[in-house]
Amino acid sequence: MTSETTETLQLHDAQLAAVDPRRWLALPVLLTGAFLPILDFNVVNLALPAIRDNLGATASEVQFVISAYAATYAVFLITGGRLGDLLGRRRMFLTGVAGFTIASVLCGIAWSPAILVAGRILQGLTATAMAPQVLASIRVLFPAAEQGRALGLYGATFGLANICGQVLGGVLVSAHPFGLAWQAIFLINVPIGLAAFLGGLLFLTDSRAEHAQRLDIGGVILLSLTLGLLVYPLIEGRESGWPIWIIAMLLASPLMLAAFVRFEARLSARGGDPLVALHLLRNSDFVIGLVMALAFYMLSSFYLTFAVYLQNGLHRSPLAAGLATLPFATGFFVSSLVSSLVMQWLGARTLTLGFALQVIGFGVVMLSVSGTLPQSLEFGLICGGLGFGTVMPSVIKAVIGSIDPRHAGLASGMMISTFQIGAALGVAVIGGVFYSLLGPHPQADDYAHAFTIALGCNVALLALGGWLSLWLPREPAA
């Protein structure tokens, strides 16, 4: 036996010894950590009409139930990932699961809209401790030969959570288990969270980065203020009559953004680890990707407006509303399973296809609701879901391909944070358009008109995303 063969066998033995034998037991635990926030987002949208009626919430408070969570998640996501690298991913995952479970209890027992919004902010904060550890742990626990399978299951989890959210949310709000109404959608997280916590204790191995990046507390504070000064006036201004102090907050938002950019630039110049890597913005393909991600995820307003249209406008039960959304969730799930194959065939043009499917699908939904094509709602939702599931896993892969591999983690974090900022802005801006068109005493036709116009705003943004995708290079195709 030659020395080269001996060294190869020794390296192979070392790699086998380093593989965690419990990794496939740990994977369901990790996937539960990815499943919970997505499930929670979907069931909350279905319960919003019941929450408004039960708590006497205003339209703006209902919008904050979604946007406060999304904005918190956007700001702290990168920091949560860095804390996992620094303190240990198992520790942060368990902390996040425990915190998310406790926050869900707070939401479930909320006695006022303000307490519910506070619980949602806590949910968003603890989700950022939990969610970033999932993908990082998968990459550490699984050898290269198994990562494709594990990551495929990770991607399918999002589609599955979307489907479960629609069905489970409708069932829980309609069935009133234990005499509960909307509270059950939050309290269902408790047994799931406890199972994930115990599973993490038993099967999850700890890991951390050898050279973890330092925390950018100043960047977190400034970005939080920037989003707060933008999102709060956009939601609250309509109902408060746009007083001077609301307008002043809105005008202060770009100034705070400028302060954030300046702080990040100075921190980078001193050799620090900024929250946002500004040097990546010199890459035009990456900037196009961020704008696409923002426009794409502003579709979050669709979940809000469609649920309100179905339940308040058509007087459907929460269960019927959830089942009506199921074609979209099914299309999302199916396309997310095959999107990697389509990406190998079309490369970056997969995004163009995904955006086109959404424009066509949601355009058909608009025509159906307006009465032009009354029997085509399900087709439109399926087509829109196929497009959503095609874009969702492809946008990061297509855009990150233009970034130096050394910065792939930073770029991915910025992209995912942009998704959440888009979600917060979608609910604030397009949700605001929807409620403004409804007026004080809306009738069934008013709900249909407001939903059609609001969805039209989304279709315009999706068309923008499709146009921008044409500017991406074709090279990523296999």
Secondary structure, 3 states (H helix, E strand, C coil): CCHHHHHHHHHHHHHHHHCCCCHHHHHHHHHHHHHHHHHHHHHHHHHHHHHHHHHCCCHHHHHHHHHHHHHHHHHHHHHHHHHHHHHCHHHHHHHHHHHHHHHHHHHHCCCCHHHHHHHHHHHHHHHHHHHHHHHHHHHHHCCHHHHHHHHHHHHHHHHHHHHHHHHHHHHHHHHCHHHCCCCHHHHCHHHHHHHHHHHHHHHCCCCCCCCCCCCCHHHHHHHHHHHHHHHHHHHHHHHHCCCHHHHHHHHHHHHHHHHHHHHHHHHHHCCCCCCCCHHHHHCHHHHHHHHHHHHHHCCHHHHHHHHHHHHHHCCCCHHHHHHHHHHHHHHHHHHHHHHHHHHHHHCCHHHHHHHHHHHHHHHHHHHHHHCCCCCCHHHHHHHHHHHHHHHHHHHHHHHHCCCCHHHHHHHHHHHHHHHHHHHHHHHHHHHHHHHHHHCCCCCHHHHHHHHHHHHHHHHHHHHHHHHHHCCCCCCCCC
